[in-house]
Amino acid sequence: MLGNGRPVVSPHEHPVPIASLAKVMTAYLVLEHYQLHAGDSGRRFEVDEDDVVDTEARRHEGQSVCRCPRR
């Protein structure tokens, strides 16, 4: 930060908010625990109806949830 309290950025760029630190740390920890190796397609995680209901309840409460497109 500069003395005026503004974040320092490269020329011709503007500071933007970063993703939630909790979400970034969650992703980091999952990838650390379930490491990917060359040629791996990654681990699969199942989402059941209870997960969907929980996410919709959180969305209704105004909590931060994935804005992923529905399939």
Legacy VTK file of the C-alpha trace (Angstrom):
# vtk DataFile Version 3.0
C-alpha trace
ASCII
DATASET POLYDATA
POINTS 71 float
0.000 0.000 0.000
1.085 3.502 -0.668
1.037 6.206 1.965
-2.433 7.237 0.806
-3.841 3.777 1.612
-4.314 2.704 -2.010
-3.008 -0.712 -3.106
0.068 -0.661 -5.337
-0.556 -2.036 -8.833
1.343 -2.186 -12.097
0.925 0.711 -14.536
-2.335 0.649 -16.504
-3.924 -1.811 -14.075
-6.535 -1.347 -11.381
-6.794 -3.281 -8.114
-9.660 -5.767 -8.006
-11.041 -7.835 -5.129
-9.653 -11.349 -4.851
-11.697 -14.482 -4.274
-12.648 -15.346 -0.735
-9.563 -16.418 1.179
-11.524 -19.283 2.749
-12.420 -20.631 -0.705
-8.846 -20.321 -1.927
-7.511 -22.096 1.161
-10.133 -24.844 0.809
-9.089 -25.439 -2.788
-5.425 -25.456 -1.767
-6.004 -27.984 1.009
-8.079 -30.281 -1.214
-5.400 -30.207 -3.915
-2.690 -30.783 -1.315
-4.538 -33.798 0.124
-5.677 -35.221 -3.245
-2.615 -34.452 -5.308
-2.822 -34.672 -9.080
-0.140 -36.448 -11.044
0.680 -36.329 -14.743
-2.116 -37.979 -16.686
-4.589 -37.933 -13.772
-8.085 -36.695 -14.523
-8.604 -35.781 -10.878
-10.706 -37.121 -8.059
-14.488 -37.296 -8.365
-16.719 -35.986 -5.606
-20.397 -36.907 -5.438
-23.025 -34.319 -4.669
-26.292 -35.683 -3.344
-29.726 -34.127 -2.827
-28.852 -33.087 0.757
-25.904 -31.071 -0.597
-28.169 -29.339 -3.108
-30.740 -28.484 -0.417
-27.986 -27.156 1.871
-26.502 -24.983 -0.910
-29.917 -23.560 -1.828
-30.597 -22.743 1.840
-27.241 -20.956 2.077
-27.956 -19.066 -1.156
-31.350 -17.986 0.228
-29.597 -16.713 3.401
-27.280 -14.585 1.253
-24.197 -16.669 1.964
-21.432 -16.963 -0.592
-21.995 -20.035 -2.759
-20.735 -21.238 -6.122
-22.174 -19.308 -9.036
-21.564 -22.320 -11.280
-24.068 -22.879 -14.081
-26.608 -25.566 -13.342
-26.607 -28.701 -15.469
LINES 1 72
71 0 1 2 3 4 5 6 7 8 9 10 11 12 13 14 15 16 17 18 19 20 21 22 23 24 25 26 27 28 29 30 31 32 33 34 35 36 37 38 39 40 41 42 43 44 45 46 47 48 49 50 51 52 53 54 55 56 57 58 59 60 61 62 63 64 65 66 67 68 69 70
